[in-house]
Amino acid sequence: MQKANYITREGYLALDRELKYLWKEERPRVTQAVSDAAALGDRSENAEYIYGKRRLREIDRRVRFLTKRLEILKIVDPDPRQEGKVFFGAWVKLEDDSGKLHIYRIVGTDEFDPKRNWISINSPVARALIGHKIDDEISVITPNGKTFYYIIDISYQELV
């Protein structure tokens, strides 16, 4: 299965902010710290120098990744025609077999965040939800077996 390169506008802007911060603020600051540490003499036992060089490599690696990634990501904005159905970017309120409520937002792989209940478009739950509407029942195969969910609400604004 091909992975989608979709991202919400907020997700794209967050990655772009991170790239700009790393390139314009963090990297110059660390470069200056490495330069200052190098001026102190013996670099082989200079922890600030060694750490700074390692941090610069990490920053450069992340900058290269973000630059390439931002070029291929496709921003998906909600379309009014999507209302009432689950598509990318939707907030979905579900009820499981035991009556417990869950609220998830379907986002791209670059922005999923379990703490915020943001799930990847490629996750089993998201794949099962796509295209369904309120009052539909979906089933998801999990490591613990098949789980059934009932769709309570769908919105393209945050649900509470």
N, C-alpha and C positions, 0 to 999 in steps of 0.2 A: 504494500500500500504506500502510495506517495504521500509524503507529509506536506501539509498545506503551509504556505509561507504567508499566512494572513496575520494581521495585527490590528488592534483597535487604534484609533487616532491617538488616544491617551498613551497607549503602550509605545507607539512610535516616537511620540514626543519625549517620553521618559528615556528611551534609549538614545535619542539624539542629544538630550541634555547631559546624559552620562558621558557620551563621546566628547562633547564640547568641554565639560568640566575636566575630564582626564587630559585632554590635549592642551587646553588654555590655562588651567590652574594647577592641577596635580603634577603633571610632567615637568613644567618649568620649576616648580618648588622643589621636587625631588632632584632634578638636574643640578640646581644650585646647592642643595645639601651634599650631593656627591662631589661636586667641585670643591666645596669647603672642606670636606673630609679628606679629599685627595691632597689638598694643600698642607695637611698636617704631617705628611711624610709617609712612613712605611705603610703601604696599602695591604700587605698580606695579613696583618693582625689588626686592621682598623675595622671594627664592627660596623660603624656608621657607613663607611665606604662600601663594604661588602653587602650590607642590607640595602643600601641605596641603589647599587647596581642591580641587585635582584629585583627590587621594586620597579626600577625602570624597565626591565625586561617584561615584568607582569603588565605594566601599563601599556607598553608597546604591543604586546600580544593582544590585549583587550581592545586597544584602538584599532588594530588590523581587523579583528573579528567584527567589531561594531561597524566599521566602515563597509566591509563586504556585506554584512547582514542587512544593513539599512538599504543597500542598493537593490536587494532582491525581495524585500518585504512588500506586501501589498496591503495598503490601508483599506479597511472595510468599514464604511460608515453605515449605520442603520438606514434602511429604506422604509418609508411609510407603508409600502406594500407588504412588509414582513409582519406587521402588527397581527398578533393573535397566533403566530406560529414561531417555533423555535429555530433560530438561525444564529450565525456567528454574532457575538456581542450581546446576546440576550441574557437577562437575569431570569432564572427559572426557579419557581418554588415547587418542591416535590414533597410528596408524602410517601414514606416507605411502608412495607407490610405491617410494621409494628405501630404505625400511626405517627412516627417521628417525622418532623418537618425538616427539610434541607433546602437551602437556597444556594444556587450555584450561578456563576457567570461563565459563559463560554468565551474563551479568549485564545489567542495564539500561543504557540509553544514558547515564545520568548517572554511571555508575561504571566504565565500561570503562577498562582500563589496559593498554596493550600491554606495558609493562615487567613486569607481573605475569601476563601471558597471560590477562587477563580480556577476553573479547570480547563485543560487544554482541549482544543477542538478535536485532537486525536485520541482523547481518552475514551474508554468504552462507554461511560455515561453520556458524554457529549455526543458521540456518534449515534447512540440510541435515541437521543432527544431530537436531533436535527429533523426538521420538517413536521414535527408533531405539534398539536395544539392543546389548549386547556381541555381537561377532562379525559385526555388520552392516557392509557396505561402503557408503560414500556417495561421491557425486561432487560436486565443487564447481567451478563455472566461475570461473576467476581470470583476471586480465589475461594470464597466461602460458599460458592454455588450461585444459583440464579436468584437475583433480587428483582422485585417488582416495585415500580414507582408509579404514582398517580400524579399527573401534572395539575397543580392547583392554580398557578398564576405564571404569566409570561410578561416581561416588560423589557423595554430597551432603556429604561431608567432604573437606577438602583432600587431593589425591593428591600423592604424592611420586615 
